[in-house]
Amino acid sequence: MNPEDLHSQQFKMLEISFIHWLKTLDYSESTVTTRKRSIREFLLYLERCGIGSMDQATGDKTERFVRYLERRENKLSGGGLMNASINVGISSVNKFFEYLRQSGNVTQIPDSLQYMEEQYKPRVVLTLQEISSLYEATCMQKWFARAETKEYQKAIQQRDRAMLGVYYGCGLRKSEGTNLIVSDILTERKLIFVRKGKGCKERYVPVTDGNMQHITEYLTYGRDYLLTRSGTSDDAFFINQFGSGCSDQALSARLDRLVKNSDSPRLQGKRPTLHTLRHSIATHLLQSGMEIEMIQKFLGHASMESTQIYTHLANEL
């Protein structure tokens, strides 16, 4: 028999009915998959402890599951689990206990497990409306008298929209965006080739039609203007006013400017960074129902457990 198969008939029944309950509550498929994986691990742990029914799962025995997770090796990358990953499992178990209380299938239900301290690093996630406010801020008409100044500002606005397209639309890390060169933009295939991802891993990232339009507009007009204006040539995709590649500090400053120019006090209070845009698109994709395995590939995560953090974020919003 597969060591990952449950033996207890009650556990098998509870697992099936729990998953059905989640689906009736209209949880996304990715969330259901994550919960199922965590609950299977929890029930298998109970079986290894000689427990075959939930009535035998007293509080101290279920609490030991947290210590088991603290000691368990990360199955993909080795080492221990991060607190955030441990809390994904704890969240699933607590949701399972909530189901047991509501269903009445079990008479004795353990208390909810306590989350790890500092369970999640503070992560700022923007709403879709706040993302729209950023795009709108790139179109603000603040023209000056001189024609050259107008053309320069137009080029910067095009670069701002391309920046949002890369960091929000494609979810790139900060360094992945600044390392882009022109040939990495595969316009006809609607892809961006990330040559220098984390751990020196390469990947292709899909681009939506709208974001590809912004990227192409900047590539064709704004970037060309900045190069012509400076009299230089450079392969970097993001070009500054001197005709050389933009630093991450320069792009971060542009994002700060867009936030300041937006009409959203809530957005201004969040003080988002370029990495906030990555967190935001991952959370929005998860909320839209995209499979967590696809989001892992999209973000370039080596470990599924890194991507599972967004399950918690999506459930909290």
C-alpha positions as CSV (number, residue, x, y, z in Angstrom):
1,M,0.0,0.0,0.0
2,N,1.2,3.5,-0.7
3,P,2.6,5.0,2.5
4,E,0.7,8.2,1.8
5,D,-2.7,6.3,1.9
6,L,-4.9,6.6,5.0
7,H,-5.8,3.4,6.8
8,S,-8.6,4.7,9.1
9,Q,-12.0,4.5,7.5
10,Q,-13.1,7.5,9.6
11,F,-10.2,9.6,8.4
12,K,-10.9,8.7,4.8
13,M,-14.5,9.7,5.2
14,L,-13.7,12.9,7.0
15,E,-11.1,13.9,4.4
16,I,-13.6,13.5,1.6
17,S,-16.4,15.3,3.4
18,F,-14.1,18.1,4.4
19,I,-13.0,18.7,0.8
20,H,-16.6,18.7,-0.3
21,W,-17.4,21.2,2.5
22,L,-14.7,23.6,1.2
23,K,-16.0,23.3,-2.3
24,T,-19.5,24.2,-1.2
25,L,-18.1,27.3,0.4
26,D,-16.7,28.2,-3.0
27,Y,-13.1,28.1,-2.1
28,S,-10.8,28.2,-5.2
29,E,-9.4,24.9,-6.5
30,S,-5.9,26.0,-5.5
31,T,-7.0,26.6,-1.9
32,V,-8.8,23.3,-1.8
33,T,-5.7,21.5,-3.1
34,T,-3.5,23.2,-0.4
35,R,-6.0,22.3,2.4
36,K,-6.3,18.7,1.2
37,R,-2.5,18.3,1.1
38,S,-2.1,19.7,4.6
39,I,-5.0,17.6,6.1
40,R,-3.7,14.4,4.6
41,E,-0.3,15.1,6.2
42,F,-2.1,15.8,9.6
43,L,-4.2,12.6,9.4
44,L,-1.2,10.5,8.4
45,Y,0.7,11.9,11.4
46,L,-2.1,10.9,13.7
47,E,-2.1,7.4,12.3
48,R,1.7,7.1,12.9
49,C,0.9,8.1,16.5
50,G,-1.4,5.1,16.8
51,I,-4.6,7.2,16.5
52,G,-7.4,5.9,14.3
53,S,-10.3,8.3,15.1
54,M,-10.7,11.9,16.0
55,D,-12.2,11.0,19.4
56,Q,-8.8,9.7,20.3
57,A,-7.0,12.9,19.2
58,T,-6.7,14.7,22.5
59,G,-5.4,18.2,22.6
60,D,-1.8,17.4,23.5
61,K,-1.6,14.9,20.7
62,T,-2.8,17.3,18.0
63,E,-0.5,20.0,19.4
64,R,2.5,17.7,18.8
65,F,1.7,18.0,15.1
66,V,3.1,21.6,15.2
67,R,6.3,20.3,16.8
68,Y,6.4,17.7,14.0
69,L,6.2,20.4,11.4
70,E,8.9,22.4,13.1
71,R,11.2,19.3,12.8
72,R,10.1,18.2,9.3
73,E,12.4,18.8,6.4
74,N,11.4,20.9,3.5
75,K,10.7,18.2,0.9
76,L,11.9,20.3,-2.0
77,S,14.8,22.4,-0.8
78,G,16.0,20.7,2.3
79,G,16.4,22.4,5.7
80,G,13.5,23.2,7.9
81,L,10.2,24.8,7.1
82,M,9.7,28.5,7.5
83,N,7.2,29.7,10.1
84,A,5.0,30.9,7.3
85,S,4.9,27.4,5.7
86,I,4.2,25.8,9.1
87,N,1.3,28.2,9.6
88,V,-0.2,27.1,6.3
89,G,-0.5,23.7,7.8
90,I,-1.9,25.0,11.1
91,S,-4.4,27.1,9.2
92,S,-5.7,24.0,7.3
93,V,-5.9,22.0,10.5
94,N,-7.9,24.8,12.3
95,K,-10.2,25.0,9.3
96,F,-10.7,21.2,9.5
97,F,-11.6,21.6,13.2
98,E,-14.1,24.3,12.2
99,Y,-15.7,21.8,9.8
100,L,-15.9,19.1,12.5
101,R,-17.6,21.6,14.9
102,Q,-20.2,22.5,12.2
103,S,-20.8,19.0,10.9
104,G,-21.3,17.3,14.2
105,N,-19.6,14.1,12.9
106,V,-17.2,14.0,15.8
107,T,-18.1,14.4,19.5
108,Q,-14.8,15.5,20.9
109,I,-13.0,18.2,18.9
110,P,-9.5,19.5,19.9
111,D,-8.9,23.2,20.5
112,S,-7.5,25.2,17.6
113,L,-3.8,25.1,17.2
114,Q,-1.7,28.1,18.1
115,Y,0.1,29.8,15.2
116,M,3.8,30.3,15.3
117,E,5.1,33.7,16.6
118,E,5.7,36.1,13.8
119,Q,3.9,33.7,11.6
120,Y,4.1,35.9,8.5
121,K,6.4,38.6,7.5
122,P,4.3,41.7,7.0
123,R,3.4,41.6,3.4
124,V,1.6,44.5,1.7
125,V,-0.9,43.5,-1.0
126,L,-2.6,46.1,-3.2
127,T,-6.2,45.7,-4.2
128,L,-7.2,45.7,-7.9
129,Q,-8.6,49.3,-7.5
130,E,-5.2,50.4,-6.1
131,I,-3.4,48.8,-9.0
132,S,-5.8,50.7,-11.3
133,S,-4.9,53.9,-9.5
134,L,-1.2,53.3,-10.2
135,Y,-1.9,52.9,-13.9
136,E,-4.1,56.0,-13.9
137,A,-1.3,58.0,-12.3
138,T,1.0,57.2,-15.3
139,C,-1.4,59.2,-17.5
140,M,-1.6,62.4,-15.5
141,Q,-1.2,65.4,-17.8
142,K,1.3,67.7,-16.3
143,W,2.8,69.2,-19.4
144,F,5.4,71.9,-19.5
145,A,5.9,74.6,-22.1
146,R,8.8,73.3,-24.0
147,A,8.1,70.6,-26.6
148,E,11.2,68.6,-25.6
149,T,10.0,68.5,-22.0
150,K,6.6,67.2,-23.1
151,E,8.3,64.5,-25.2
152,Y,10.5,63.5,-22.3
153,Q,7.6,63.3,-19.9
154,K,5.7,61.2,-22.4
155,A,8.6,58.8,-22.6
156,I,8.8,58.5,-18.8
157,Q,5.1,57.9,-18.6
158,Q,5.4,55.1,-21.1
159,R,8.3,53.6,-19.1
160,D,6.2,53.8,-16.0
161,R,3.4,51.8,-17.6
162,A,6.0,49.3,-18.8
163,M,7.4,49.1,-15.3
164,L,3.9,48.2,-13.9
165,G,3.5,45.7,-16.7
166,V,6.7,44.0,-15.8
167,Y,6.5,44.1,-12.0
168,Y,2.8,43.7,-11.5
169,G,1.6,42.1,-14.8
170,C,4.5,39.6,-14.9
171,G,5.3,39.4,-11.2
172,L,9.1,39.8,-11.7
173,R,11.5,40.2,-8.8
174,K,13.2,43.6,-8.6
175,S,16.5,42.4,-10.0
176,E,14.8,40.3,-12.7
177,G,13.3,43.5,-14.0
178,T,16.4,45.6,-14.0
179,N,18.4,42.8,-15.7
180,L,16.0,42.6,-18.6
181,I,17.5,43.4,-22.1
182,V,15.6,44.2,-25.2
183,S,15.9,40.8,-26.7
184,D,14.2,39.3,-23.6
185,I,10.9,40.8,-24.7
186,L,9.4,38.3,-27.1
187,T,6.6,40.4,-28.5
188,E,5.1,38.0,-31.0
189,R,5.0,35.2,-28.5
190,K,3.7,37.5,-25.7
191,L,6.5,36.3,-23.3
192,I,9.3,37.7,-21.3
193,F,12.4,35.6,-20.9
194,V,13.9,35.9,-17.4
195,R,17.6,35.1,-17.9
196,K,18.7,35.9,-14.3
197,G,16.1,34.5,-12.0
198,K,16.7,33.5,-8.4
199,G,19.3,30.7,-8.2
200,C,20.3,31.5,-11.8
201,K,17.2,29.8,-13.1
202,E,15.7,30.8,-16.4
203,R,12.0,30.9,-17.1
204,Y,9.4,32.4,-19.6
205,V,6.7,34.5,-18.2
206,P,3.4,35.2,-20.1
207,V,2.3,38.8,-20.8
208,T,-1.3,39.8,-21.2
209,D,-2.4,41.8,-24.3
210,G,-2.9,45.0,-22.3
211,N,0.5,44.8,-20.6
212,M,2.2,43.8,-23.8
213,Q,0.8,46.9,-25.4
214,H,2.3,49.1,-22.7
215,I,5.6,47.3,-23.0
216,T,5.7,47.6,-26.8
217,E,4.7,51.2,-26.7
218,Y,7.6,52.0,-24.4
219,L,10.0,49.8,-26.4
220,T,9.1,51.4,-29.7
221,Y,8.7,55.1,-28.7
222,G,9.7,56.0,-25.1
223,R,12.8,54.0,-24.9
224,D,13.9,55.1,-28.4
225,Y,13.4,58.7,-27.4
226,L,15.5,58.4,-24.3
227,L,18.3,56.8,-26.2
228,T,18.1,59.5,-29.0
229,R,18.0,62.3,-26.5
230,S,21.1,61.1,-24.7
231,G,23.0,60.1,-27.9
232,T,23.8,56.7,-26.5
233,S,23.0,53.0,-27.1
234,D,22.3,50.3,-24.5
235,D,20.8,46.9,-24.5
236,A,19.0,47.4,-21.2
237,F,15.2,47.4,-21.4
238,F,14.7,50.0,-18.8
239,I,16.6,53.2,-19.8
240,N,17.2,56.3,-17.7
241,Q,17.5,59.9,-18.8
242,F,21.2,59.4,-19.5
243,G,20.6,56.5,-21.9
244,S,21.9,53.8,-19.6
245,G,20.2,51.0,-17.7
246,C,17.9,52.0,-14.8
247,S,18.9,51.0,-11.3
248,D,16.4,49.4,-9.0
249,Q,16.6,52.6,-6.9
250,A,15.5,54.6,-9.9
251,L,12.5,52.4,-10.7
252,S,11.6,52.4,-7.0
253,A,11.6,56.1,-7.0
254,R,9.3,56.2,-10.0
255,L,6.8,53.9,-8.2
256,D,7.0,56.2,-5.2
257,R,6.1,59.1,-7.5
258,L,3.1,57.2,-9.0
259,V,1.9,56.5,-5.5
260,K,2.2,60.1,-4.5
261,N,0.4,61.3,-7.6
262,S,-2.5,58.8,-7.2
263,D,-5.8,60.0,-5.7
264,S,-5.8,57.1,-3.2
265,P,-4.9,57.9,0.4
266,R,-5.2,54.2,1.3
267,L,-2.6,53.4,-1.4
268,Q,-0.3,56.1,-0.2
269,G,-0.6,54.8,3.3
270,K,0.5,51.3,2.2
271,R,3.8,52.7,0.7
272,P,4.2,49.8,-1.8
273,T,7.5,48.7,-3.2
274,L,8.3,46.9,-6.5
275,H,8.1,43.6,-4.6
276,T,4.6,44.6,-3.3
277,L,3.5,44.4,-7.0
278,R,4.8,40.8,-7.1
279,H,2.9,39.9,-4.0
280,S,-0.2,41.5,-5.3
281,I,-0.3,39.7,-8.7
282,A,0.3,36.4,-7.0
283,T,-2.5,37.0,-4.6
284,H,-4.9,38.2,-7.3
285,L,-4.1,35.2,-9.5
286,L,-4.9,32.9,-6.6
287,Q,-8.1,34.7,-5.9
288,S,-9.1,34.3,-9.5
289,G,-8.8,30.6,-9.2
290,M,-5.5,29.9,-10.9
291,E,-3.9,26.6,-9.8
292,I,-1.2,27.1,-7.2
293,E,1.2,25.0,-9.3
294,M,0.8,27.5,-12.2
295,I,1.4,30.4,-9.8
296,Q,4.6,28.7,-8.6
297,K,5.8,28.4,-12.2
298,F,4.8,32.0,-12.9
299,L,6.7,33.4,-10.0
300,G,9.7,31.1,-10.5
301,H,9.5,29.6,-7.0
302,A,11.7,26.5,-6.4
303,S,9.5,25.4,-3.6
304,M,5.7,25.0,-3.5
305,E,5.8,25.9,0.1
306,S,7.0,29.4,-0.8
307,T,4.0,29.8,-3.0
308,Q,1.6,28.5,-0.4
309,I,2.1,31.7,1.6
310,Y,-0.2,33.4,-0.8
311,T,-3.0,31.0,0.1
312,H,-3.0,32.6,3.5
313,L,-2.9,36.1,2.1
314,A,-5.7,35.4,-0.3
315,N,-7.9,34.0,2.5
316,E,-7.3,37.0,4.7
317,L,-8.3,39.6,2.1
